[in-house]
Amino acid sequence: MGQSIIELRKLCGKHRTVPASYELEGVKKEGDRAQRVSKATEIWTGRYDDKMVAVKVLRVSQEDPSIQRAKSVSVS
């Protein structure tokens, strides 16, 4: 797993929150399959502000304890 994902998981678990930039509003995914897939990420084609973009999506298990703790905290 990539070091950045490991560090993100640690930070989310430690601070019991998910960063506001975790999800990007206004991105429209195109297609029904990722262009590239690894153990930790997927690369999708999409549109943002009517421009074609590549979107890297973190592959995070819903059973991951760090994510479960982060999801349980409301972010205002």
C-alpha positions in Angstrom: 0.0 0.0 0.0 1.3 3.5 -0.8 2.9 5.5 2.0 0.6 8.4 1.5 -2.5 6.2 2.0 -1.0 4.7 5.2 -0.3 8.2 6.5 -3.8 9.4 5.6 -5.3 6.5 7.5 -3.1 7.2 10.5 -4.1 10.9 10.5 -7.8 10.1 10.1 -7.7 7.6 13.0 -5.7 9.9 15.2 -7.9 12.9 14.7 -11.1 10.9 14.3 -12.1 12.8 11.2 -12.0 12.7 7.4 -10.5 15.8 5.6 -12.9 18.0 3.7 -11.0 17.4 0.5 -11.7 13.7 0.8 -14.5 14.0 -1.7 -14.6 16.5 -4.5 -18.0 18.0 -5.4 -19.0 18.4 -9.0 -16.9 15.6 -10.6 -18.9 13.4 -12.9 -17.4 9.9 -13.5 -17.4 8.6 -17.1 -17.5 5.0 -18.0 -18.2 1.9 -15.9 -14.6 0.8 -15.3 -11.5 2.4 -13.9 -8.7 3.1 -16.4 -6.0 1.8 -14.0 -6.3 -0.2 -10.7 -3.8 -0.9 -8.0 -4.1 -2.3 -4.5 -4.5 1.2 -3.1 -6.0 3.3 -5.8 -8.2 3.5 -9.0 -7.8 6.0 -11.8 -11.1 7.0 -13.5 -11.9 9.3 -16.4 -14.3 12.1 -15.5 -15.5 15.6 -16.1 -15.1 18.6 -13.9 -16.2 22.1 -14.9 -16.9 20.6 -18.4 -13.2 19.6 -18.7 -12.0 16.0 -19.0 -10.0 15.0 -15.9 -8.4 11.9 -14.4 -9.5 11.2 -10.9 -7.5 9.1 -8.4 -9.8 7.3 -6.0 -8.4 5.8 -2.8 -9.5 2.2 -2.4 -10.3 2.0 1.3 -12.0 -1.0 2.9 -15.2 -0.1 4.8 -14.0 -2.5 7.5 -10.8 -0.5 8.1 -10.8 0.5 11.8 -9.3 3.9 11.0 -12.0 4.7 8.5 -14.8 3.4 10.8 -13.6 5.7 13.6 -13.3 8.7 11.2 -16.8 8.1 9.8 -18.3 8.0 13.3 -17.3 11.6 14.0 -19.4 14.4 12.5 -17.4 17.1 10.6 -19.0 20.6 10.8 
